[in-house]
Amino acid sequence: MAEGVTTLAEGPHARLKHVLAELPKRPGVYRMVGEGDEVLYIGKARSLKARVTAYFRASGLDAKTLALTGKTRDIQCTITASETEALLLEQSLIKALRPRFNVVLRDDKSYPYIRLSEHSYPRLSFHRGAKRRGRYFGPFPSAAAVRDSLNILQKLFGLRPCTDSFFANRSRPCLQYQIRRCSGPCVGHIEPDRYADDVRLAVMFLEGKSAAVLDEFKAKMEAAASALEFERAARHRDRIKHLRRVQENQYVHASGGEADIFGVALAAGQACVQGLFVRDGRLLGQRSWFLQNALDLASGELLVAFLGQYYLGPLGPLGRDGARGEKGELDGQREIPRAVVSATPLADAQLLAGALSERAGRKVDLACRPRGQRARWARMAAENAELALAALVSDRKSVMARFVALQAALGFEDLPRRLECFDISHSAGEATVASCVVFDDNGPRKSDYRRFNINGVPPGDDYGAMAQAIRRRYTRLVEGEATLPDALIIDGGKGQVGRAAAVLEELQVENVVVLGVAKGPTRKSGLECVILADHGEVTLPPNGPAMHLLQHIRDEAHRFAVSGHRGRRQKKRRQSALDGIPGVGPRRKRELLVHFGSVASIQGASAEEIAKVRGVSARLAADIHGALHDA
């Protein structure tokens, strides 16, 4: 891999201008560096010049990209031989340096395995870390999945769980033998050939051949019954029942296959990736990751960033000696299955598939539009991601902790139990809608959400729209239709807060704290300014629970207002200027449009020309002409 790192010694602006001019049109990795040589962001590019200069174009950049470039004081580039090499290097650097603007997978441990030891009476045990002699099955998604599997294996096959030293010093069987989870090989209660046969069946089960194991259990039960060994036949019968229950309740089966399936969900500034792990057609388990999404990536972009780090980055952070991960664990890399399935379309899917295939040394199928059983698994992953994220965001303990933190941060005498937040949405003054969302100490209270269609306010007058919405809302509350909130939150600055406080004073509403959440200069999440009506600006920790609560309710109010505005705008745009004219129903409207071709042509026609349309009298034509021109 060829490297060429660019560093500059001039002032920050000259430095960036110089490095942008010198960027090569070659694939590589770029690092945006801030004050104190802090690496802010790491990315890959097919052409470093085209990709990096795009961050500094004059227009079309979102707020979070502007926040990133505003903090950038230097750009360092590493040239690679191919885009795939750039992807691999990018993931290694992200894992090692953990830039705050990247999606960083904080998962520094290897996955657990089941180990079958090399012994005359082999032992099945939990294993994580460096691989020693023996046979390994896995990886499993969690330690709990391994322990569940070992529990099943002990019940079905009676293989010993004890260490070699414990095994060598037994004079009588242990408790595991008494509860029928071990066949007692330490004291000779089972012959070596029968124990070896149980080991063989356990290996078949771990390889996903449970149907063949079930057939062998049936054959053994029938043979024991024919030989009148009814106690042994009963044990095989119990094994069959347990194995069938395992197949029905603990695993999702298909005819075969090996795949990792991933779904992603985004909400309230949080992201959740859910992974399902299938080996030999058997769903071994699942796992959730909760990520920070500093650049507000779409689900497909975020999942690509996650998968790149998950499979291509080292298992552990880079140590001082540069070694990655844990020795013996695939050279510090995670095992890559034959198929990776995504529940959402991925950006750069072909590039990622090529990098996975190169790392695995064989073809890896990256499926973004799965069918059949894979599609069912993908839906399961997406639904579980949504449920896990909803549980994180809506968990009552978390919500209550945020309310307590807000009380402490803003100096409330009593714990606020009900918050209401207002926001305004419109398109250049068209179809203005105000939203009101309600949170209590259980989280969002959607049954109390309200929308207000704003009328009689000059287009673009957000102050007037906000005042009208608050007046309509709190007039009803004063009349006893609902409960007054403890705090009224406005998505806006000092002007909006002052206007809201004036409306409440006009309505004689007391004991309601008015505060605003104003976006900072860079409009980056976490840098908002909180304004209290009576105390001015208040500083809150940007990543504290109080700020998270205000961000959550503000974002929810924005979402609710935007959805209402879009619906109203679409309804208005579907209406015609002919609608509402007395005497013009659907039939006459159709005749007019067929005759003239468009409403604009009707507006340009005289009353006499309109009267020529079939079914339109001279009087009605005059009414139509007048209505269109008055409009």
VEXDREN-2710 file (C-alpha; in Angstrom, 1 decimal):
% VEXDREN-2710
k/r/px/py/pz
1/MET/0.0/0.0/0.0
2/ALA/1.6/3.3/-1.0
3/GLU/1.3/6.2/1.4
4/GLY/1.6/9.9/1.0
5/VAL/0.6/12.1/4.0
6/THR/0.0/15.7/3.4
7/THR/0.7/18.3/6.2
8/LEU/1.0/22.0/5.9
9/ALA/2.6/24.7/8.1
10/GLU/0.8/27.9/7.1
11/GLY/-2.3/29.5/8.7
12/PRO/-5.5/27.4/8.8
13/HIS/-7.2/28.9/5.7
14/ALA/-4.1/29.0/3.5
15/ARG/-3.3/25.5/4.7
16/LEU/-6.7/24.1/3.5
17/LYS/-6.6/26.0/0.2
18/HIS/-3.1/24.6/-0.4
19/VAL/-4.0/21.0/0.5
20/LEU/-7.1/21.1/-1.6
21/ALA/-5.1/22.2/-4.6
22/GLU/-2.6/19.4/-4.2
23/LEU/-5.0/16.5/-3.7
24/PRO/-4.4/13.6/-6.1
25/LYS/-7.2/12.1/-8.3
26/ARG/-6.5/8.7/-6.8
27/PRO/-8.2/6.4/-4.3
28/GLY/-7.3/6.8/-0.7
29/VAL/-8.3/7.7/2.8
30/TYR/-8.6/11.3/4.1
31/ARG/-8.5/12.5/7.7
32/MET/-10.0/15.9/8.7
33/VAL/-8.0/17.2/11.7
34/GLY/-9.1/19.9/14.1
35/GLU/-7.5/21.9/16.9
36/GLY/-4.8/20.0/18.9
37/ASP/-4.4/17.5/16.1
38/GLU/-7.7/15.9/17.0
39/VAL/-8.9/13.7/14.1
40/LEU/-12.6/14.7/13.5
41/TYR/-13.6/12.5/10.6
42/ILE/-12.1/9.7/8.5
43/GLY/-13.4/8.8/5.0
44/LYS/-12.5/6.9/1.9
45/ALA/-12.7/8.1/-1.7
46/ARG/-12.4/6.8/-5.2
47/SER/-10.9/10.2/-6.1
48/LEU/-9.5/12.1/-3.1
49/LYS/-9.6/15.4/-5.0
50/ALA/-13.3/15.1/-6.0
51/ARG/-14.5/13.8/-2.6
52/VAL/-12.6/16.2/-0.3
53/THR/-13.2/19.4/-2.3
54/ALA/-16.9/18.6/-2.3
55/TYR/-16.9/19.4/1.5
56/PHE/-15.8/22.9/0.7
57/ARG/-18.0/23.9/-2.1
58/ALA/-19.8/27.3/-1.9
59/SER/-23.4/26.0/-1.5
60/GLY/-25.6/22.9/-1.0
61/LEU/-24.0/21.7/2.2
62/ASP/-26.1/20.6/5.2
63/ALA/-25.6/22.1/8.7
64/LYS/-23.7/19.1/10.1
65/THR/-21.2/19.1/7.3
66/LEU/-20.7/22.8/7.8
67/ALA/-20.0/22.2/11.4
68/LEU/-17.4/19.6/10.5
69/THR/-15.6/21.8/8.0
70/GLY/-15.8/24.7/10.4
71/LYS/-13.7/22.8/12.9
72/THR/-11.3/21.4/10.3
73/ARG/-7.8/22.9/10.4
74/ASP/-5.9/20.4/8.3
75/ILE/-6.6/17.5/6.0
76/GLN/-4.3/14.4/5.8
77/CYS/-4.5/11.9/3.0
78/THR/-3.2/8.4/2.5
79/ILE/-3.1/7.2/-1.1
80/THR/-4.0/3.5/-1.7
81/ALA/-3.8/1.2/-4.7
82/SER/-7.6/0.6/-4.9
83/GLU/-10.9/1.7/-3.5
84/THR/-11.1/-1.6/-1.7
85/GLU/-7.8/-1.0/0.0
86/ALA/-9.1/2.4/1.0
87/LEU/-12.2/0.9/2.6
88/LEU/-10.1/-1.6/4.6
89/LEU/-7.7/1.2/5.8
90/GLU/-10.6/3.5/6.6
91/GLN/-12.2/0.9/8.9
92/SER/-8.9/0.2/10.7
93/LEU/-8.3/3.9/11.3
94/ILE/-11.8/4.6/12.5
95/LYS/-11.5/1.7/15.0
96/ALA/-8.1/3.0/16.2
97/LEU/-8.8/6.7/16.4
98/ARG/-12.6/6.8/17.0
99/PRO/-13.3/10.2/15.4
100/ARG/-16.3/11.9/16.9
101/PHE/-18.0/12.6/13.5
102/ASN/-17.8/9.0/12.3
103/VAL/-20.2/6.2/13.2
104/VAL/-18.0/4.3/15.7
105/LEU/-18.8/0.7/16.6
106/ARG/-17.8/0.4/20.3
107/ASP/-17.4/-3.4/20.4
108/ASP/-13.9/-4.3/21.4
109/LYS/-14.3/-7.9/22.4
110/SER/-14.3/-11.1/20.3
111/TYR/-17.3/-13.3/20.0
112/PRO/-17.7/-16.5/22.1
113/TYR/-17.4/-20.0/20.9
114/ILE/-18.2/-23.5/22.1
115/ARG/-14.9/-25.6/22.4
116/LEU/-14.7/-29.4/22.2
117/SER/-11.4/-30.4/23.8
118/GLU/-9.0/-33.1/22.6
119/HIS/-9.4/-35.8/25.3
120/SER/-10.4/-39.4/25.6
121/TYR/-13.6/-38.0/27.1
122/PRO/-13.9/-34.6/25.4
123/ARG/-15.3/-31.7/27.3
124/LEU/-17.7/-29.0/25.8
125/SER/-17.0/-25.6/27.3
126/PHE/-17.5/-21.8/26.8
127/HIS/-14.5/-20.2/25.1
128/ARG/-13.5/-16.6/24.2
129/GLY/-10.2/-15.3/23.1
130/ALA/-7.1/-17.0/21.8
131/LYS/-7.8/-20.4/20.3
132/ARG/-6.0/-23.4/21.6
133/ARG/-6.1/-27.0/20.5
134/GLY/-9.5/-28.5/20.0
135/ARG/-12.5/-28.0/17.8
136/TYR/-14.5/-24.7/17.8
137/PHE/-18.2/-24.0/17.0
138/GLY/-19.5/-20.5/16.5
139/PRO/-19.1/-17.7/16.7
140/PHE/-22.2/-17.1/18.8
141/PRO/-23.8/-13.6/19.2
142/SER/-23.5/-13.4/23.0
143/ALA/-22.3/-15.3/26.0
144/ALA/-25.9/-16.1/26.9
145/ALA/-26.4/-17.8/23.5
146/VAL/-23.4/-20.1/24.3
147/ARG/-24.6/-20.9/27.8
148/ASP/-28.1/-21.7/26.5
149/SER/-26.6/-24.0/23.8
150/LEU/-24.3/-25.7/26.4
151/ASN/-27.4/-26.2/28.7
152/ILE/-29.2/-27.9/25.8
153/LEU/-26.2/-30.1/24.9
154/GLN/-25.8/-31.3/28.5
155/LYS/-29.5/-32.3/28.7
156/LEU/-29.4/-34.1/25.3
157/PHE/-26.0/-35.8/25.3
158/GLY/-24.6/-35.8/28.9
159/LEU/-21.1/-34.6/27.9
160/ARG/-19.0/-33.6/30.8
161/PRO/-18.7/-29.8/31.6
162/CYS/-15.8/-30.2/34.2
163/THR/-12.2/-29.2/33.7
164/ASP/-9.5/-31.8/33.2
165/SER/-8.1/-31.4/36.7
166/PHE/-11.5/-31.9/38.2
167/PHE/-12.2/-34.9/36.0
168/ALA/-8.9/-36.6/36.9
169/ASN/-9.4/-36.4/40.7
170/ARG/-13.0/-37.7/41.1
171/SER/-13.8/-40.8/43.1
172/ARG/-17.5/-40.5/42.9
173/PRO/-19.9/-38.7/40.4
174/CYS/-20.7/-35.0/40.9
175/LEU/-24.1/-33.3/41.1
176/GLN/-24.3/-33.0/37.3
177/TYR/-24.5/-36.8/37.1
178/GLN/-27.2/-36.8/39.8
179/ILE/-29.4/-34.4/37.8
180/ARG/-28.8/-36.3/34.5
181/ARG/-26.7/-33.6/32.8
182/CYS/-23.5/-35.7/32.7
183/SER/-23.1/-39.5/31.9
184/GLY/-20.3/-39.8/34.6
185/PRO/-17.3/-40.7/32.5
186/CYS/-15.0/-39.6/35.4
187/VAL/-15.9/-42.7/37.4
188/GLY/-16.5/-45.1/34.5
189/HIS/-20.3/-45.0/34.4
190/ILE/-20.2/-44.9/30.6
191/GLU/-18.1/-46.9/28.1
192/PRO/-15.7/-44.9/25.9
193/ASP/-17.4/-46.0/22.7
194/ARG/-20.9/-44.9/23.9
195/TYR/-19.4/-41.5/25.1
196/ALA/-17.7/-41.1/21.7
197/ASP/-21.1/-41.8/20.0
198/ASP/-22.7/-39.0/22.2
199/VAL/-19.9/-36.7/21.2
200/ARG/-20.5/-37.5/17.5
201/LEU/-24.2/-36.7/17.9
202/ALA/-23.4/-33.4/19.8
203/VAL/-21.2/-32.4/16.9
204/MET/-23.9/-33.2/14.4
205/PHE/-26.3/-31.0/16.5
206/LEU/-23.9/-28.1/16.6
207/GLU/-23.5/-28.4/12.8
208/GLY/-27.2/-28.0/12.3
209/LYS/-28.0/-31.6/11.6
210/SER/-30.7/-31.9/14.3
211/ALA/-33.1/-33.8/12.0
212/ALA/-30.4/-36.6/11.6
213/VAL/-29.9/-36.6/15.4
214/LEU/-33.6/-37.0/15.9
215/ASP/-33.7/-40.0/13.5
216/GLU/-30.8/-41.6/15.4
217/PHE/-32.6/-41.1/18.8
218/LYS/-35.7/-42.7/17.3
219/ALA/-33.7/-45.7/16.1
220/LYS/-32.0/-46.1/19.5
221/MET/-35.3/-45.9/21.3
222/GLU/-36.8/-48.6/19.1
223/ALA/-33.8/-50.8/19.5
224/ALA/-33.8/-50.5/23.3
225/ALA/-37.5/-51.2/23.4
226/SER/-37.0/-54.3/21.2
227/ALA/-34.3/-55.5/23.6
228/LEU/-36.7/-54.9/26.5
229/GLU/-34.3/-52.2/27.9
230/PHE/-37.2/-50.0/28.8
231/GLU/-35.3/-47.6/31.1
232/ARG/-32.8/-46.8/28.3
233/ALA/-35.7/-46.5/25.8
234/ALA/-37.4/-44.0/28.2
235/ARG/-34.2/-41.9/28.3
236/HIS/-34.1/-41.8/24.5
237/ARG/-37.8/-40.9/24.4
238/ASP/-37.1/-38.0/26.8
239/ARG/-34.3/-36.9/24.5
240/ILE/-36.6/-36.9/21.5
241/LYS/-39.2/-34.8/23.3
242/HIS/-36.6/-32.3/24.4
243/LEU/-35.0/-32.1/21.0
244/ARG/-38.4/-31.5/19.3
245/ARG/-39.1/-28.7/21.9
246/VAL/-35.8/-27.1/21.1
247/GLN/-36.5/-27.1/17.4
248/GLU/-39.9/-25.6/17.9
249/ASN/-39.2/-23.0/20.6
250/GLN/-35.5/-22.0/20.6
251/TYR/-34.5/-21.8/16.9
252/VAL/-35.9/-20.5/13.7
253/HIS/-35.2/-23.1/11.1
254/ALA/-34.7/-23.1/7.3
255/SER/-33.5/-25.8/5.1
256/GLY/-29.9/-24.6/5.4
257/GLY/-27.7/-21.6/5.0
258/GLU/-25.2/-19.3/6.7
259/ALA/-25.9/-15.6/7.0
260/ASP/-25.8/-12.6/9.2
261/ILE/-28.9/-10.4/8.8
262/PHE/-28.9/-6.7/9.8
263/GLY/-31.7/-4.2/10.2
264/VAL/-31.4/-0.5/11.3
265/ALA/-33.8/2.0/12.9
266/LEU/-33.4/5.7/13.4
267/ALA/-35.3/7.9/15.9
268/ALA/-34.8/10.9/18.2
269/GLY/-31.1/11.3/17.3
270/GLN/-30.4/7.7/18.1
271/ALA/-29.6/4.7/15.8
272/CYS/-30.0/1.0/16.5
273/VAL/-28.6/-1.8/14.4
274/GLN/-30.0/-5.3/15.0
275/GLY/-28.1/-8.4/14.0
276/LEU/-29.5/-11.9/13.5
277/PHE/-27.0/-14.8/13.2
278/VAL/-27.9/-17.9/11.2
279/ARG/-25.7/-21.0/10.9
280/ASP/-26.8/-24.1/9.0
281/GLY/-30.3/-22.7/8.7
282/ARG/-30.6/-22.2/12.4
283/LEU/-31.1/-18.8/14.1
284/LEU/-28.5/-18.8/16.9
285/GLY/-29.4/-15.5/18.4
286/GLN/-29.5/-11.8/17.9
287/ARG/-27.8/-8.6/19.2
288/SER/-28.4/-4.9/19.3
289/TRP/-26.0/-2.0/18.9
290/PHE/-26.9/1.6/19.7
291/LEU/-24.9/4.2/17.8
292/GLN/-24.3/7.9/17.8
293/ASN/-25.2/9.4/14.4
294/ALA/-23.3/12.7/14.5
295/LEU/-23.7/13.5/10.8
296/ASP/-27.4/12.4/10.7
297/LEU/-26.7/9.7/8.1
298/ALA/-29.6/7.9/6.3
299/SER/-30.2/4.3/7.3
300/GLY/-28.4/2.9/4.3
301/GLU/-25.3/5.0/4.8
302/LEU/-25.2/4.3/8.5
303/LEU/-25.5/0.5/8.0
304/VAL/-22.7/0.6/5.4
305/ALA/-20.5/2.4/7.9
306/PHE/-21.4/-0.1/10.6
307/LEU/-20.8/-3.2/8.5
308/GLY/-17.5/-1.9/7.3
309/GLN/-16.2/-1.6/10.9
310/TYR/-17.9/-4.7/12.0
311/TYR/-16.3/-7.0/9.5
312/LEU/-13.3/-5.1/8.2
313/GLY/-12.1/-3.3/11.3
314/PRO/-10.0/-5.0/14.0
315/LEU/-11.8/-6.7/16.9
316/GLY/-10.0/-4.6/19.5
317/PRO/-8.4/-1.1/19.4
318/LEU/-4.9/-0.9/18.1
319/GLY/-2.3/-1.4/20.8
320/ARG/1.0/0.2/21.2
321/ASP/2.6/-2.6/19.3
322/GLY/0.1/-2.2/16.4
323/ALA/-1.4/-5.7/16.9
324/ARG/-5.1/-5.8/16.2
325/GLY/-7.7/-7.8/18.1
326/GLU/-6.8/-11.0/19.9
327/LYS/-4.3/-13.5/18.8
328/GLY/-5.7/-16.7/17.2
329/GLU/-9.0/-15.0/16.4
330/LEU/-8.8/-15.0/12.6
331/ASP/-5.8/-12.6/12.9
332/GLY/-7.9/-10.2/15.0
333/GLN/-10.7/-10.1/12.4
334/ARG/-14.3/-11.2/12.8
335/GLU/-15.5/-14.3/10.9
336/ILE/-17.3/-13.3/7.7
337/PRO/-20.3/-15.6/6.8
338/ARG/-21.1/-16.6/3.2
339/ALA/-24.0/-14.2/3.1
340/VAL/-24.7/-10.8/4.6
341/VAL/-28.3/-9.7/4.4
342/SER/-29.5/-6.1/4.8
343/ALA/-33.1/-5.1/5.5
344/THR/-32.5/-1.7/3.8
345/PRO/-30.8/-0.8/0.5
346/LEU/-27.2/0.0/1.0
347/ALA/-25.0/2.8/-0.5
348/ASP/-21.7/1.4/-2.0
349/ALA/-23.1/-2.2/-1.7
350/GLN/-20.9/-3.5/-4.6
351/LEU/-17.7/-2.0/-3.1
352/LEU/-18.5/-3.4/0.4
353/ALA/-19.3/-6.9/-1.1
354/GLY/-15.9/-6.8/-2.9
355/ALA/-14.1/-5.9/0.3
356/LEU/-15.8/-8.6/2.3
357/SER/-15.0/-11.2/-0.4
358/GLU/-11.4/-10.1/-0.5
359/ARG/-11.1/-10.3/3.3
360/ALA/-12.8/-13.7/3.5
361/GLY/-10.9/-15.2/0.5
362/ARG/-14.1/-16.4/-1.1
363/LYS/-17.3/-14.8/-2.5
364/VAL/-19.5/-13.2/0.0
365/ASP/-23.1/-12.5/-1.1
366/LEU/-24.3/-9.1/0.1
367/ALA/-28.1/-9.2/-0.3
368/CYS/-29.9/-5.8/-0.1
369/ARG/-33.2/-7.0/-1.6
370/PRO/-33.6/-10.5/-0.1
371/ARG/-36.4/-13.0/-1.0
372/GLY/-38.0/-16.0/0.6
373/GLN/-36.6/-17.0/4.0
374/ARG/-33.9/-14.3/3.9
375/ALA/-36.6/-11.6/3.4
376/ARG/-38.5/-13.0/6.5
377/TRP/-35.3/-12.8/8.5
378/ALA/-34.6/-9.3/7.2
379/ARG/-38.1/-8.1/8.3
380/MET/-37.5/-9.7/11.7
381/ALA/-34.2/-7.8/12.0
382/ALA/-35.8/-4.4/11.0
383/GLU/-38.7/-4.9/13.4
384/ASN/-36.5/-5.9/16.3
385/ALA/-34.3/-2.8/15.6
386/GLU/-37.4/-0.6/15.8
387/LEU/-38.5/-2.2/19.0
388/ALA/-35.1/-2.0/20.6
389/LEU/-34.7/1.7/19.7
390/ALA/-38.3/2.4/20.9
391/ALA/-37.5/0.7/24.2
392/LEU/-34.3/2.8/24.6
393/VAL/-36.0/6.1/23.8
394/SER/-39.2/5.4/25.7
395/ASP/-37.9/3.5/28.7
396/ARG/-39.7/5.0/31.7
397/LYS/-36.6/5.0/33.9
398/SER/-34.6/6.9/31.3
399/VAL/-37.4/9.4/30.7
400/MET/-37.9/10.0/34.4
401/ALA/-34.1/10.5/34.8
402/ARG/-34.3/13.1/32.0
403/PHE/-37.1/14.9/33.8
404/VAL/-35.2/15.0/37.0
405/ALA/-32.1/16.3/35.2
406/LEU/-34.2/19.0/33.6
407/GLN/-35.6/20.1/37.0
408/ALA/-32.1/20.4/38.4
409/ALA/-30.7/22.1/35.3
410/LEU/-33.4/24.8/35.1
411/GLY/-34.0/25.2/38.8
412/PHE/-37.6/24.1/38.9
413/GLU/-39.1/24.0/42.4
414/ASP/-41.2/20.9/41.6
415/LEU/-40.5/18.0/39.2
416/PRO/-42.1/18.9/35.8
417/ARG/-44.6/16.2/34.9
418/ARG/-46.0/17.6/31.7
419/LEU/-44.2/19.4/28.8
420/GLU/-45.7/20.8/25.7
421/CYS/-43.7/21.9/22.7
422/PHE/-44.8/24.0/19.7
423/ASP/-43.2/24.2/16.2
424/ILE/-44.3/25.8/12.9
425/SER/-43.9/24.3/9.4
426/HIS/-44.6/25.9/6.0
427/SER/-43.2/26.2/2.5
428/ALA/-42.5/29.9/1.8
429/GLY/-45.6/30.7/3.8
430/GLU/-47.8/28.2/2.0
431/ALA/-50.0/25.8/4.1
432/THR/-48.7/26.9/7.5
433/VAL/-49.3/24.3/10.2
434/ALA/-48.4/24.5/13.9
435/SER/-47.8/21.4/16.0
436/CYS/-48.2/20.8/19.7
437/VAL/-46.7/17.6/21.2
438/VAL/-47.0/16.5/24.8
439/PHE/-44.5/14.6/26.9
440/ASP/-45.1/13.3/30.5
441/ASP/-42.9/11.2/32.7
442/ASN/-43.8/8.1/30.6
443/GLY/-42.5/9.7/27.4
444/PRO/-44.5/11.0/24.4
445/ARG/-48.3/11.2/25.1
446/LYS/-49.5/11.0/21.5
447/SER/-53.2/11.0/22.3
448/ASP/-52.7/14.7/23.4
449/TYR/-50.9/15.8/20.3
450/ARG/-52.6/18.6/18.4
451/ARG/-52.2/20.4/15.0
452/PHE/-53.4/23.8/14.1
453/ASN/-54.0/25.0/10.5
454/ILE/-52.8/28.7/10.6
455/ASN/-55.0/31.2/8.7
456/GLY/-55.2/34.9/8.7
457/VAL/-51.5/35.4/9.3
458/PRO/-49.2/37.0/6.6
459/PRO/-47.2/34.2/4.8
460/GLY/-43.9/33.6/6.5
461/ASP/-44.8/35.3/9.8
462/ASP/-43.7/32.6/12.2
463/TYR/-44.2/34.9/15.2
464/GLY/-47.8/35.5/14.3
465/ALA/-48.4/31.8/13.5
466/MET/-46.9/30.7/16.8
467/ALA/-49.0/33.3/18.7
468/GLN/-52.2/32.0/17.0
469/ALA/-51.4/28.4/17.8
470/ILE/-50.7/29.1/21.5
471/ARG/-53.8/31.3/21.8
472/ARG/-56.0/28.6/20.4
473/ARG/-54.4/25.9/22.4
474/TYR/-54.5/27.6/25.8
475/THR/-57.9/29.2/25.4
476/ARG/-59.2/25.7/25.3
477/LEU/-57.1/24.7/28.3
478/VAL/-58.2/27.7/30.4
479/GLU/-61.8/26.6/29.7
480/GLY/-61.0/23.3/31.3
481/GLU/-60.7/21.0/28.3
482/ALA/-57.3/19.6/29.3
483/THR/-54.5/19.9/31.8
484/LEU/-52.1/22.9/31.8
485/PRO/-48.4/21.9/31.3
486/ASP/-45.6/22.6/33.7
487/ALA/-43.5/24.0/30.9
488/LEU/-44.1/25.4/27.4
489/ILE/-41.2/24.7/25.0
490/ILE/-40.8/26.7/21.8
491/ASP/-38.6/25.7/18.9
492/GLY/-37.1/29.2/18.5
493/GLY/-35.1/32.0/20.1
494/LYS/-35.7/35.0/22.3
495/GLY/-38.3/36.6/20.0
496/GLN/-40.5/33.5/19.8
497/VAL/-40.2/33.0/23.6
498/GLY/-41.2/36.6/24.3
499/ARG/-44.2/36.3/22.0
500/ALA/-45.3/33.1/23.6
501/ALA/-45.0/34.6/27.1
502/ALA/-47.0/37.6/26.0
503/VAL/-49.9/35.4/24.8
504/LEU/-49.9/33.4/28.1
505/GLU/-50.0/36.7/30.0
506/GLU/-52.9/37.9/27.8
507/LEU/-54.8/34.7/28.6
508/GLN/-53.9/35.0/32.3
509/VAL/-52.2/31.6/32.3
510/GLU/-49.9/31.4/35.3
511/ASN/-47.4/28.9/36.6
512/VAL/-46.3/27.7/33.2
513/VAL/-42.5/28.1/32.5
514/VAL/-41.8/29.3/28.9
515/LEU/-38.5/28.3/27.4
516/GLY/-37.0/28.2/23.9
517/VAL/-34.6/25.8/22.3
518/ALA/-32.7/27.8/19.7
519/LYS/-30.2/26.2/17.2
520/GLY/-26.6/27.3/17.6
521/PRO/-24.6/29.1/14.9
522/THR/-23.7/25.8/13.2
523/ARG/-27.2/24.3/13.8
524/LYS/-25.4/21.2/15.1
525/SER/-27.4/19.0/17.5
526/GLY/-26.0/19.4/21.0
527/LEU/-25.0/23.1/20.6
528/GLU/-28.5/24.5/21.1
529/CYS/-29.1/27.5/23.3
530/VAL/-31.8/27.3/25.9
531/ILE/-33.7/30.5/26.7
532/LEU/-35.9/31.0/29.8
533/ALA/-38.6/33.7/29.4
534/ASP/-37.6/35.4/32.8
535/HIS/-33.9/34.5/33.1
536/GLY/-32.4/34.7/29.6
537/GLU/-29.9/32.1/28.3
538/VAL/-29.2/29.0/30.3
539/THR/-26.2/26.7/29.7
540/LEU/-27.0/22.9/29.7
541/PRO/-24.4/20.1/29.2
542/PRO/-24.7/19.3/25.4
543/ASN/-24.7/15.5/26.0
544/GLY/-26.6/15.5/29.3
545/PRO/-30.0/14.0/29.9
546/ALA/-31.8/17.4/30.3
547/MET/-30.6/18.5/26.8
548/HIS/-31.5/15.1/25.4
549/LEU/-35.1/15.5/26.7
550/LEU/-35.4/19.0/25.1
551/GLN/-33.9/17.7/21.8
552/HIS/-36.3/14.8/21.8
553/ILE/-39.5/16.8/22.3
554/ARG/-38.2/19.5/19.9
555/ASP/-37.6/16.9/17.2
556/GLU/-40.9/15.3/17.8
557/ALA/-42.7/18.6/17.5
558/HIS/-40.8/19.3/14.2
559/ARG/-41.7/15.9/12.8
560/PHE/-45.4/16.3/13.7
561/ALA/-45.6/19.8/12.2
562/VAL/-43.8/18.8/9.0
563/SER/-46.1/15.8/8.4
564/GLY/-49.2/18.0/9.0
565/HIS/-47.9/20.7/6.7
566/ARG/-47.1/18.2/3.9
567/GLY/-50.6/16.8/4.1
568/ARG/-52.2/20.2/4.0
569/ARG/-50.0/21.3/1.1
570/GLN/-50.8/18.2/-0.9
571/LYS/-54.5/18.6/-0.3
572/LYS/-54.4/22.2/-1.4
573/ARG/-52.4/21.5/-4.5
574/ARG/-54.9/18.8/-5.5
575/GLN/-57.7/21.4/-5.4
576/SER/-58.6/23.3/-8.6
577/ALA/-59.5/27.0/-8.9
578/LEU/-62.8/25.8/-10.2
579/ASP/-63.6/24.0/-7.0
580/GLY/-66.1/26.0/-4.9
581/ILE/-67.7/28.0/-7.7
582/PRO/-71.5/27.7/-7.3
583/GLY/-73.0/25.7/-10.2
584/VAL/-69.7/24.0/-11.2
585/GLY/-69.8/20.4/-10.2
586/PRO/-67.6/17.5/-11.4
587/ARG/-69.4/17.2/-14.7
588/ARG/-69.2/20.9/-15.7
589/LYS/-65.6/21.0/-14.4
590/ARG/-64.7/18.1/-16.7
591/GLU/-66.4/19.8/-19.7
592/LEU/-64.5/23.1/-19.0
593/LEU/-61.1/21.3/-18.8
594/VAL/-61.8/19.2/-21.9
595/HIS/-62.7/22.3/-23.9
596/PHE/-59.9/24.6/-22.7
597/GLY/-57.2/22.1/-21.7
598/SER/-56.2/23.8/-18.4
599/VAL/-57.4/26.2/-15.7
600/ALA/-54.9/28.8/-17.0
601/SER/-56.6/28.7/-20.4
602/ILE/-60.0/29.2/-18.7
603/GLN/-58.7/32.2/-16.8
604/GLY/-57.5/33.7/-20.1
605/ALA/-60.9/33.3/-21.8
606/SER/-63.7/35.8/-21.8
607/ALA/-67.1/35.1/-20.4
608/GLU/-68.5/34.7/-24.0
609/GLU/-65.9/32.0/-24.8
610/ILE/-66.7/30.2/-21.5
611/ALA/-70.4/30.2/-22.5
612/LYS/-69.6/28.2/-25.6
613/VAL/-68.8/25.1/-23.4
614/ARG/-71.6/22.5/-23.4
615/GLY/-73.8/22.9/-20.3
616/VAL/-72.6/26.4/-19.4
617/SER/-75.1/29.2/-19.6
618/ALA/-74.2/32.9/-20.1
619/ARG/-74.9/33.7/-16.5
620/LEU/-72.8/30.8/-15.2
621/ALA/-70.0/31.7/-17.6
622/ALA/-70.1/35.3/-16.1
623/ASP/-69.9/33.8/-12.6
624/ILE/-67.0/31.5/-13.5
625/HIS/-65.1/34.4/-15.2
626/GLY/-65.7/36.6/-12.2
627/ALA/-64.6/34.0/-9.6
628/LEU/-61.4/33.1/-11.5
629/HIS/-60.4/36.8/-11.9
630/ASP/-61.3/37.7/-8.3
631/ALA/-59.1/34.8/-7.2
END
